[in-house]
């Protein structure tokens, strides 16, 4: 078998542990057929692991390198934020297309992605809608000034953050909380600081209901639908509780991510620091969590299981990064749909199960992410009247 006859995607999927048994045999046959094949695979693997640059002179690819170097640098700059193996994987997506040009002479579609998309699709922005206790709605964004005072609590919109700050009151007679609702629509995000000092990062398509001021003598209770990262202020006398459908998370002071979208079958709770206790109304089980673990709770059956995870993969969105570890393309597209407010249509169902590992900057236009995905030679993207077609 000649070197040019191997499909570059087999090498890419081998490095991502996603080959079928038949593909494993095909790749092994190719490796055994020529010592140069083994040498190429060895260098590709070294790049995946350590970011080692391939020998450009051997392949005479200066022109190709000039074209892809900006993409490669944009990925390399983010590597310190990742654990070692994912750091290499973040650049693997670029490696695949460069390798394809250097060794296999594979060319992407003749029509540039920008022309197939027809228009620029910008990233989400900081914007929210605040509903007061009397039903009045206020639009919030970077430029919107809003200041109010309720129950001895000052409320201020500071650019992309809504801040509640009040006096520390030990007790209040006949205390009745007033509730606000912060609604984050698709393509938006917003930050929130509650009156107890708890910090909340709210992702797109998320709604949070919370009191203007927490009861001085009771639990601190909020409700969340969607995705949010919470850094809970410590208060040993007032546990902090988060309601998400049938699930209740109880903490004293900790950091965790909750992903509880209405259109998802499961609720994912990922603990970064501290300890939390999770219960639900569908069964009587109580789950205690330690840092580095995630609890997956089924909204249909009430079943739940804990798993050790890399926390950064689930909380990086608050720093405008997406980290994907062997993630299905269908799930990636759901994530991008919420942030870029665009629908994706699969022309072939088989594309949904393609898995990817890598890092993406979600502060950039959608085209930047789709371009990297296209460089794996697994699929293409184009616009139509319904959204973006994957073909």
C-alpha positions in Angstrom: 0.0 0.0 0.0 1.4 3.4 -1.0 1.6 6.2 1.5 -0.8 8.4 -0.4 -3.5 5.7 -0.2 -4.1 5.9 3.5 -7.0 8.1 4.7 -5.7 10.9 6.9 -8.8 10.6 9.1 -7.7 7.1 10.2 -4.5 8.5 11.7 -6.5 11.3 13.4 -9.1 8.9 14.8 -6.3 6.5 15.9 -4.8 9.3 18.0 -8.2 10.0 19.5 -8.9 6.3 20.3 -12.0 6.1 18.0 -11.1 3.5 15.4 -13.3 0.5 14.7 -11.7 -3.0 14.7 -11.8 -3.0 10.9 -10.1 0.4 10.7 -7.5 -0.7 13.2 -6.6 -3.6 10.9 -6.4 -1.4 7.9 -4.1 1.1 9.6 -1.9 -1.6 11.0 -1.5 -3.1 7.5 -0.5 0.3 6.2 2.0 0.8 9.0 3.6 -2.6 8.4 3.8 -2.1 4.6 6.5 0.6 4.6 9.0 1.9 7.3 8.3 5.4 6.1 4.7 4.9 7.2 5.8 4.1 10.7 8.1 7.1 10.8 5.3 9.4 9.7 2.9 8.0 12.3 5.6 8.3 15.0 6.0 12.0 14.3 2.3 12.6 14.1 1.9 10.9 17.5 4.8 13.0 18.9 3.1 16.2 17.8 -0.2 15.0 19.4 1.6 14.4 22.7 4.2 17.1 23.0 3.5 19.7 20.2 6.7 18.8 18.4 6.9 20.5 15.0 7.2 18.3 11.9 10.2 18.6 9.6 9.0 21.2 7.1 12.0 20.9 4.8 11.5 17.2 4.2 8.0 17.8 2.8 8.7 21.3 1.2 5.5 22.8 2.6 6.5 26.5 3.2 3.5 27.7 1.2 1.1 25.5 3.2 2.8 26.5 6.5 2.3 30.2 5.8 -1.4 29.5 5.3 -2.0 27.5 8.4 0.5 29.1 10.8 -1.9 31.7 12.2 -4.5 29.0 13.0 -1.8 26.9 14.7 -0.5 29.8 16.8 -4.0 30.7 17.9 -4.4 27.1 19.3 -0.9 27.0 20.7 -1.4 30.1 22.9 -4.1 28.3 24.8 -2.1 25.1 25.6 -1.1 26.2 29.2 -4.7 26.1 30.3 -5.0 22.4 29.4 -3.8 19.2 30.9 -0.9 17.7 28.9 -2.7 15.2 26.6 -5.5 17.6 25.7 -2.9 20.4 25.1 -1.5 18.2 22.3 -5.0 17.3 21.1 -6.0 21.0 20.9 -3.4 21.4 18.1 -4.1 18.0 16.5 -7.0 19.4 14.5 -4.6 21.7 12.7 -2.0 19.0 12.5 -4.3 16.8 10.5 -4.9 19.2 7.7 -1.2 20.3 7.5 -0.2 16.6 7.5 -2.7 15.9 4.8 -1.2 18.5 2.6 2.4 17.5 3.3 2.0 13.8 2.8 -1.2 12.9 1.2 -1.9 16.1 -0.9 -5.5 16.2 0.3 -7.2 19.5 -0.5 -10.3 20.9 1.2 -13.3 22.1 -0.7 -12.5 24.4 -3.6 -15.2 26.8 -2.3 -14.0 28.7 0.7 -16.0 28.2 3.9 -16.7 31.9 4.1 -18.6 31.8 0.8 -20.4 28.7 1.7 -21.7 30.3 4.9 -22.7 33.5 3.0 -22.4 35.7 6.1 -20.4 36.2 9.3 -21.9 34.6 12.4 -20.5 36.6 15.4 -20.2 35.1 18.9 -22.6 35.7 21.7 -22.6 38.9 23.7 -23.3 40.1 27.3 -27.0 40.8 27.5 -29.9 39.8 29.8 -33.4 40.6 30.8 -34.2 41.3 34.4 -37.7 40.8 35.7 -38.5 42.6 39.0 -40.9 41.4 41.7 -43.7 43.6 40.3 -43.3 42.1 36.8 -41.5 45.0 35.2 -38.8 43.9 32.7 -35.5 45.7 32.2 -33.0 45.0 29.4 -29.4 44.8 30.6 -26.2 45.1 28.5 -22.7 46.6 28.6 -24.0 50.1 28.1 -27.2 49.9 30.1 -27.1 51.8 33.4 -29.4 50.6 36.1 -29.4 51.4 39.8 -32.1 50.6 42.3 -32.6 50.0 46.0 -34.9 47.3 47.4 -35.0 45.8 51.0 -31.9 47.8 52.0 -30.1 46.2 49.0 -28.5 48.3 46.2 -28.8 46.8 42.7 -26.4 48.1 40.1 -25.6 47.0 36.5 -21.9 47.2 36.1 -21.2 46.6 32.4 -21.8 42.9 31.9 -22.4 42.1 35.6 -25.5 42.7 37.8 -24.5 43.3 41.4 -26.6 43.2 44.6 -25.0 44.6 47.7 -26.8 45.1 51.0 -26.2 45.6 54.7 -25.5 42.6 56.9 -28.7 42.3 58.9 -28.7 39.8 61.7 -32.5 39.5 62.0 -35.6 41.0 60.4 -39.1 40.6 61.7 -41.8 39.4 59.3 -39.2 39.1 56.5 -40.8 38.4 53.1 -38.3 37.9 50.2 -38.8 39.7 46.9 -37.7 37.7 43.9 -36.0 38.7 40.7 -35.5 36.6 37.5 -32.5 37.0 35.3 -33.1 35.6 31.8 -30.3 34.9 29.4 -31.5 34.2 25.9 -29.7 32.2 23.2 -26.5 33.9 22.0 -26.1 35.8 25.3 -24.3 35.5 28.6 -24.2 37.5 31.9 -22.6 37.6 35.3 -24.4 38.1 38.6 -23.3 38.8 42.2 -26.0 38.0 44.8 -26.4 40.1 48.0 -24.5 37.5 50.1 -21.5 37.8 47.8 -22.1 34.6 45.8 -20.8 35.0 42.2 -22.7 33.4 39.3 -21.7 33.1 35.6 -24.8 32.5 33.5 -24.5 30.8 30.1 -26.8 31.2 27.1 -30.4 30.0 27.3 -30.4 30.2 31.1 -32.9 31.5 33.6 -32.2 32.1 37.3 -34.7 33.0 40.0 -33.3 34.4 43.3 -34.3 36.7 46.2 -33.1 40.3 46.2 -32.1 39.6 49.8 -31.8 36.2 51.5 -33.6 35.5 54.7 -31.2 36.3 57.5 -32.6 33.3 59.5 -33.2 30.7 56.7 -31.6 28.8 53.9 -30.3 30.7 50.8 -32.4 29.2 47.9 -32.2 29.9 44.2 -33.6 28.2 41.1 -31.7 27.6 37.8 -32.8 26.3 34.4 -29.9 26.1 31.9 -26.2 26.3 32.7 -24.4 28.3 35.4 -21.1 28.3 37.3 -21.4 29.3 41.0 -18.8 30.5 43.5 -20.8 30.3 46.7 -20.0 32.6 49.6 -19.5 30.7 52.8 -22.1 31.0 55.6 -22.1 28.1 58.0 -25.5 29.1 59.4 -27.3 29.4 56.1 -26.8 26.6 53.6 -27.0 27.5 50.0 -29.4 25.5 47.9 -29.9 25.3 44.1 -33.1 23.9 42.7 -33.0 22.5 39.2 -36.2 20.6 38.4 -36.4 17.6 40.7 -32.9 18.0 41.9 -31.6 20.0 44.9 -28.0 20.9 45.5 -26.9 21.9 49.0 -23.6 23.6 49.8 -22.0 25.7 52.5 -19.3 27.4 50.4 -17.9 25.9 47.2 -17.5 26.2 43.4 -19.4 24.1 40.9 -21.1 24.0 37.5 -24.7 23.1 36.9 -26.0 22.2 33.5 -29.7 21.6 33.5 -31.2 22.6 30.2 -34.9 21.9 29.6 -34.3 20.1 26.3 -31.6 17.8 27.8 -32.4 14.4 29.4 -29.8 14.7 32.1 -28.7 17.2 34.7 -24.9 17.4 35.1 -23.4 18.8 38.3 -19.6 19.2 38.3 -17.7 20.1 41.5 -14.6 22.3 41.2 -14.0 23.0 44.9 -15.4 22.2 48.3 -18.3 19.7 48.9 -21.9 19.5 47.9 -24.8 17.2 48.7 -27.4 16.4 46.0 -30.9 15.0 46.4 -33.9 14.7 44.1 -37.6 14.2 44.4 -37.7 11.1 42.2 -36.0 8.9 44.8 -34.7 9.2 48.3 -31.0 8.9 47.5 -28.5 11.6 48.6 -25.2 11.9 46.8 -22.2 13.6 48.4 -19.7 15.0 45.9 -16.0 15.7 46.1 -13.9 18.0 43.9 -13.1 16.5 40.4 -16.4 14.5 40.2 -19.5 14.9 38.2 -23.0 13.7 39.0 -25.3 12.8 36.1 -28.9 12.7 37.0 -31.6 11.3 34.7 -34.8 13.5 34.7 -36.8 10.6 33.3 -35.9 7.8 35.7 -34.3 9.5 38.6 -31.2 7.3 38.2 -27.8 9.0 38.9 -24.1 8.1 38.8 -20.9 9.8 39.7 -17.8 9.9 37.5 -14.3 11.3 37.8 -13.9 14.0 35.2 -11.5 16.8 34.1 -13.3 19.8 35.6 -11.9 22.3 33.1 -13.7 20.6 30.3 -17.0 21.5 31.9 -16.3 25.0 33.3 -14.0 26.5 30.6 -17.0 28.2 28.9 -17.0 30.9 31.6 -13.5 31.9 30.3 -14.9 31.9 26.7 -13.2 28.6 25.8 -14.7 25.3 24.8 -12.7 22.2 25.6 -14.0 19.0 24.0 -12.6 15.5 24.9 -13.8 12.9 22.5 -17.2 14.7 22.2 -19.9 13.7 19.7 -20.4 16.2 16.9 -24.1 16.3 17.6 -23.4 17.5 21.2 -20.8 20.0 20.0 -23.4 21.5 17.6 -26.0 21.8 20.4 -23.4 23.8 22.4 -22.6 26.0 19.4 -26.4 26.5 18.6 -27.0 28.1 22.0 -24.0 30.4 21.8 -24.1 31.5 18.2 -27.9 31.4 17.9 -27.9 29.3 14.7 -29.4 25.9 13.8 -27.4 23.0 12.4 -28.9 20.4 10.1 -27.2 17.0 9.6 -27.5 15.9 6.0 -26.4 12.4 7.1 -27.2 11.0 10.6 -23.8 9.2 10.7 -22.0 12.6 11.2 -23.7 12.9 14.6 -21.4 10.3 16.1 -18.1 11.6 14.9 -16.0 12.5 17.9 -13.6 15.4 18.4 -11.0 16.4 20.9 -9.7 20.0 20.9 -10.0 23.6 22.2 -12.0 26.4 20.6 -12.2 30.1 21.3 -15.8 31.0 21.6 -15.1 34.8 21.5 -14.4 34.5 17.8 -16.8 34.2 14.9 -18.4 30.8 14.2 -16.4 30.4 11.0 -13.2 30.0 13.0 -14.5 27.0 14.7 -16.1 25.4 11.7 -12.9 25.9 9.7 -10.9 23.9 12.2 -13.5 21.1 12.2 -13.4 21.0 8.4 -9.6 20.6 8.5 -10.2 17.1 9.9 -11.7 16.2 6.5 -14.6 14.5 8.3 -17.4 16.9 7.0 -18.2 20.2 5.4 -20.5 23.1 6.3 -22.7 25.3 4.1 -25.6 27.7 4.7 -29.2 27.3 3.7 -32.5 28.9 4.7 -32.9 26.8 7.8 -29.4 27.3 9.2 -26.0 25.5 8.5 -26.0 22.2 6.8 -23.4 19.5 7.8 -22.6 17.4 4.7 
